[in-house]
Amino acid sequence: MQALMIQTTTATEADAETIAEELLAEGLAACVQIAAIRSRYVWKGEVQREAEQLLSIKTRADLWEPVRARIRALHSYEAPEVIALPVTDIDPDYLAWVEGVTRRP
């Protein structure tokens, strides 16, 4: 089993909480960490300066597509950030826990 970290951002804490709770309830994630961040990005030709919430989602690599689809379905952004980061090294006990609390695709 391969682990994956998925990253997304939301405009509000409420949106972040909704996504996190849904992913956990549906067995698509083992853990979701939420952190307040300040983002700078270009959108429609203009530099944007926004406070956002960063979600770091720990899951299995074989759940990438269901997690991506669920984030897209719940997200308020027109083009949300949904980035998968491969986990190259992980503690075996943590990996076993991730596998044990997530559902099979």
C-alpha positions in Angstrom: 0.0 0.0 0.0 1.3 3.4 -0.9 0.4 6.6 1.0 -0.5 9.9 -0.5 -0.7 13.4 0.8 -3.3 15.6 -0.9 -3.3 19.3 -0.6 -6.2 21.8 -1.2 -7.1 25.3 0.0 -10.4 26.8 0.9 -11.7 30.4 1.3 -13.2 29.8 4.7 -12.7 27.7 7.8 -16.3 26.4 7.5 -15.5 25.1 3.9 -12.3 23.4 5.2 -14.2 21.8 8.0 -16.9 20.5 5.7 -14.4 18.9 3.3 -12.4 17.4 6.1 -15.4 15.9 7.9 -16.8 14.5 4.7 -13.5 12.9 3.7 -13.1 11.3 7.1 -16.8 10.2 7.4 -16.6 8.5 4.0 -13.3 6.7 4.8 -11.4 8.6 2.1 -8.9 10.1 4.5 -7.2 8.9 7.6 -6.3 12.5 8.8 -6.9 16.0 7.6 -4.9 18.9 9.1 -6.2 22.4 8.6 -4.0 25.5 8.9 -4.7 29.2 8.3 -2.4 30.6 5.6 -2.0 33.8 3.5 -2.1 33.1 -0.2 -0.8 35.1 -3.2 -1.8 34.0 -6.7 -2.8 35.2 -10.1 -6.5 34.7 -11.0 -8.0 36.1 -14.2 -5.0 38.3 -14.8 -5.0 39.9 -11.3 -2.8 39.2 -8.3 -5.0 38.1 -5.5 -4.2 38.4 -1.8 -6.3 36.1 0.4 -6.5 34.5 3.7 -7.2 30.8 3.1 -7.3 27.4 4.9 -4.8 24.8 3.8 -5.9 21.2 4.1 -3.2 18.4 4.3 -5.0 15.1 3.6 -3.4 11.8 4.4 -4.8 8.8 2.5 -3.9 5.9 0.3 -2.6 6.4 -3.3 -5.4 4.2 -4.7 -8.0 6.6 -3.3 -6.6 9.6 -5.3 -9.5 9.7 -7.8 -12.3 9.4 -5.3 -10.7 12.0 -3.0 -10.2 14.4 -5.9 -13.7 14.0 -7.1 -15.2 14.5 -3.6 -13.1 17.7 -3.0 -14.3 19.0 -6.4 -17.9 18.2 -5.6 -17.7 20.0 -2.2 -15.4 22.9 -3.2 -16.6 26.5 -3.8 -13.8 27.5 -6.0 -14.1 27.4 -9.8 -10.7 25.8 -10.2 -9.6 24.5 -6.7 -6.1 23.4 -5.9 -6.1 19.6 -5.6 -2.5 18.4 -5.6 -1.3 14.9 -4.8 2.1 14.6 -3.2 3.7 11.1 -3.2 4.9 9.9 0.1 8.3 8.3 -0.5 9.1 7.4 3.2 6.7 6.8 6.0 6.8 5.1 9.4 5.4 1.6 9.0 3.1 1.9 12.0 1.6 5.2 10.6 1.2 3.5 7.2 -0.6 0.6 8.8 -2.9 3.0 10.6 -3.7 4.9 7.3 -4.5 1.6 5.6 -6.6 0.5 8.5 -8.9 3.5 8.7 -9.5 4.2 5.0 -11.9 2.3 2.8 -11.1 0.2 -0.2 -11.9 2.0 -3.5 
